[in-house]
Amino acid sequence: MSDTVATRAARATPEPIARRIRGLSDRAIAWIFVAPSIFLLLAVNIFPLIWTIRPSFTDYRVNRAGREVDWVGLRNYERILTDDDVWATEVRHFRG
């Protein structure tokens, strides 16, 4: 009778670990495979998106390094939404 690699690996696995592996449900095994992808997605896409929202509530300027950053709240958004130049650009863009 020839042993396969999987059979030899199963016999070589210590009993406490083998018992724990046999006890995993399909859902747990699926999460083990999916979790690294989810963490990578969070690290590469979602975290930077959330991190960039914070400066939008401050008076941070990239070209003024070393200057103290003050919290301005919604003032930046108010300034953009009430700026006539911004709305004029949008109208020109849609009218062609």
BELURJO-V761229 format. One record per residue. N is the residue number from 1. PSI is psi in whole degrees, -180 to 180 (none if undefined). Layout:
n=N psi=PSI
n=N psi=PSI
//
This chain:
n=1 psi=126
n=2 psi=135
n=3 psi=137
n=4 psi=167
n=5 psi=-40
n=6 psi=-39
n=7 psi=-43
n=8 psi=-39
n=9 psi=-38
n=10 psi=-40
n=11 psi=-32
n=12 psi=-15
n=13 psi=129
n=14 psi=146
n=15 psi=-44
n=16 psi=-38
n=17 psi=-42
n=18 psi=-40
n=19 psi=-40
n=20 psi=-40
n=21 psi=-43
n=22 psi=-27
n=23 psi=-6
n=24 psi=136
n=25 psi=169
n=26 psi=-37
n=27 psi=-43
n=28 psi=-42
n=29 psi=-40
n=30 psi=-43
n=31 psi=-36
n=32 psi=-37
n=33 psi=-34
n=34 psi=-30
n=35 psi=-45
n=36 psi=-37
n=37 psi=-40
n=38 psi=-44
n=39 psi=-39
n=40 psi=-42
n=41 psi=-45
n=42 psi=-44
n=43 psi=-38
n=44 psi=-32
n=45 psi=-57
n=46 psi=-46
n=47 psi=-49
n=48 psi=-35
n=49 psi=-49
n=50 psi=-38
n=51 psi=-31
n=52 psi=-17
n=53 psi=-34
n=54 psi=-48
n=55 psi=-19
n=56 psi=-15
n=57 psi=11
n=58 psi=175
n=59 psi=33
n=60 psi=134
n=61 psi=129
n=62 psi=-36
n=63 psi=4
n=64 psi=67
n=65 psi=143
n=66 psi=-9
n=67 psi=143
n=68 psi=138
n=69 psi=128
n=70 psi=147
n=71 psi=125
n=72 psi=-4
n=73 psi=-131
n=74 psi=6
n=75 psi=-39
n=76 psi=-43
n=77 psi=-40
n=78 psi=-42
n=79 psi=-41
n=80 psi=-44
n=81 psi=-20
n=82 psi=5
n=83 psi=121
n=84 psi=-34
n=85 psi=-38
n=86 psi=-46
n=87 psi=-34
n=88 psi=-38
n=89 psi=-41
n=90 psi=-42
n=91 psi=-46
n=92 psi=-37
n=93 psi=-43
n=94 psi=-26
n=95 psi=-18
n=96 psi=none
//
